[in-house]
Amino acid sequence: MRVDGLAIALRPRPMAEAADLGAQLVRSHARSVWRTFLPVHIVMVLLALGTVEIAGWLPSLLIFWLKPWLDRSLLFVHSRAVFGQETRWSDLWANRRAVWGGQLLRTLLWRRFSPWRSFTQAIEQLEGQRGSARRKRRAQLLSGRRGPATGMQLVFANVEMALDICLLSLLFWFAPEGSSRDLFNWLTQSDSTVQSLLTAGAYALVVGVLEPFYVAAGFAMYLNRRVELEAWDIEQEFRRGFR
């Protein structure tokens, strides 16, 4: 029995250090993450871009609003990766009702603006808590940890904004000399279809790259909190050893 197998990775840590484990989780299971997440993301983006004829601002808004729904596919992959399981598209498709359809209204309405959404997402999606039990469980995990959870959310929000600006700034790098003012006015004031698709496409690219790390960081913080409260890593290691 490998008692050190899971316990070392999930030893109690400061929450900021625990969030860093999310990047490790994405890197170590990159194949599962991208081959499962990208098809969902691409379809969602194409459907969102298709609404540009309704309103130029609608594609970007839809991509922003649907991120919590997109996160459910990522958490499905990360939760399996913790136990060394690879995830294929067929695995996600077989669980599509639970992953994509479960708690849809909660996901898209009041949880959309939760300042600790990825930290508490596992309570909603994986633990299956409901009603007062879910509220008590969320309060237990958040007790004394609201600051780090909110801080992580703010960090990723600012990184997302910075990357989006960097992508759009490439237009100015390659624009003809002396056209920067006209290009800026076109980006900020034009309501053309091309401008709307360009800004929405840049935002979709940033979300596609960053979202797996955001969900993994919140999930790693959740696991760390469970280690603090329940010695969950030791429990799972003994289950693995005696099964």
N, C-alpha and C positions, 0 to 999 in steps of 0.2 A: 504493500500500500504506500503510495506517494503522498505522505502527509503534508509535504511542503509544496505540492503542485499548485494548488489554488490559494493557499494561505499567504504565500509571499506576495503574490500579485495583488491581493486584496487586504493587506494588513492595514490597520487604522492609520490614516494620514490626515494632514490638513486638507481642507476641502479644495483649495486651489491646486494642490499637488494631485489630488484625486481626479480633478478635471483634466489634468494633463494625460492621465491614463486613457482618456477617450481617443486621443490621437494615436496612441499605441494600438488601441483596439481596431481603429480604422486601417492602420498600416498592416497589421498582422492578418487581417481578413479582407484586404482590399478587393480581392476577386469576388468574394460573396457580396460585398457592399455594392460595387459598381455594376455587376451584371444583374443584380436584383433591383437596385434603386433607379438606375438610369432609364430603363424602359418606362417606368411609371412617371418619372420626371419629364421625359420627352413628350409623352402623350399629354400630360397635364399642360405643358408649355404650349404645345401646338393647339390644343383646345382653347387656351387662354388667348393666344395670338389671333385665333379666328374671330374673336369678338371685337377686333379693332375697328370694324366698320360700324359697330354700334356706338362706340365712344373711344377716342384715342387713349384715354387714361385707363380704360377698363382692363386691358391685358395685364398691366403691371399690378393693378389692384387685386386681380384674381390670383396671380402668382403669390402675392404677399398673403392674401387671406387663406389660401389653401395650404400654406406651409405646415400647419399642425396636422392636417390630414396626410400630407406627404411624410411627415415624421413618423407616422405609425408604421410604414413599411421599413424605415430605417431601424426603428426599435426592435421590430421583429427579427431583423438580421443580427443586430448587436446582442440581443438576448440569447440567441443560439450560439453566437461566436464566443461568449463567455465560457461555454462548456465545450468549446472546440469543435462545434458543428458547422460545417459549411452550409451555405444556403444557395439554392438555385432558384431560378424563376419559377420552376414547377412547384417548389415548396411554398413560395408566396402565393401562387395562384390557388393551390389547394386550401390555403387558409384565408382566401380573399374576403370572405364574409366577415370573419372576426377582425381582420386587420383593417380593411377599408370601410366596412359598414358599421363596425361597433362604435357606439357612443358618438355618432356622427354629429348630432346637434350640439352636444357639449364641446366636441372638438372644434367646431367652426364658429361657435358663438362665444360663450363667456370664457372658455379656456384660451381663446385666441389671444387675448391681451394679458394673460397671466404673466407676472414678472419672473416666475420660476417654472415655466411650462415644461422644459425638458427634464428638470429635476424631479418633478412629481408625475411625469407621464407614465412611468412604470406602474404606479399605483392604479392609475386608470386602466391601463391596457393589459398589464401582466398579472396583477394581483386579483383583479375581478371584484374589488370592493364596491359596495353600493351603500347609498344612504348615509346614515349616521356613522357606520363603520368606516366608510371611505373618508368622511370628514375627520374622524378621530385619527385615522392612520396618517392622513395628510398633515394634520396638526402635529403629530408625533415626529414625523420626519423633518418638518420645517422648524421645529422648536430649536431656537438658537442658531439656525442655519439659513434664515431668510436673507441675511446680508450677503453671504457668499453666493447663494443661488441667484439673487438679483444681480450681483456684480458680474457673474459669468454671463448672464443674459445681456447686460449692457456692453460687455466686451465684444461679444459676437455681433451685436447690433451695430456697433461702431466699426468693426472690421468689415462687415457687409457693406456699410455705406462707403467706407474708404475704397474698397475694391471696386465698387460700382463707379465711383468717381474716376478712379484710375483707368478703368476700361474706356469710359467715355472721353477721357483726356487724350487717349491715343489719336482721336480724330484731329485734335489740334496739332499733334506732332507731325502728322502727315498732310495737313492742309497746306495749300499754297501760301507763301509768305504774304502777309497783309490781309488775309481773309479771316483772321481769328474772331474779329468783332462780328462779322456777318454769320460765322458758324455758331458763335455763342447765342446770338439772337435767334437763329434757326432752332437750336436745341431747346431754348428756354421759352420761346414765344410761338413757335410754329405748331400748328395742329395737323400737319400732314401725316398721312399714313406711314410714310417711310420713317419719319422721326419717331412716331409712336412705336413702331416695330423695333426700331433700333434701341431705344431706351428700355423697352420691355425685354428684348433679347439679351441685352447686357445684364440686366437684373436677373434674368433666368439663369444665365451662365454663372453668375456669382452664387446664387442660391444652390445650384447644382454642385458646385465645388465645396461650398462651406457647410451646407446643411448636415452632411454625414458627421462632420466633426462636432457640430453643435449638439446633435442628439447624443452622440457618444460621450461627450463631456458631461452632459446632464445625467446620463445613465451611470457613468462611472462615479459621479458624486452620490447618486442614489445607492449604488452598491457599497460605497464607503460608509454611508450613513447606516446601512443595515449591518455592516461589520461592527460599527460602534454600538449599536443598540442590541444586537442579537448574536454576535459572534457567528454571523451567517456563513463566513468563509470556512470555518472549522466544521460546521454542520454539514455543508455540502461536500467537503473533502471526505468525511467519514461515510457519507452516503455512497460516494463514489467507490471507496475502498471496500465496502462490504456488500455491494450489490452483486 
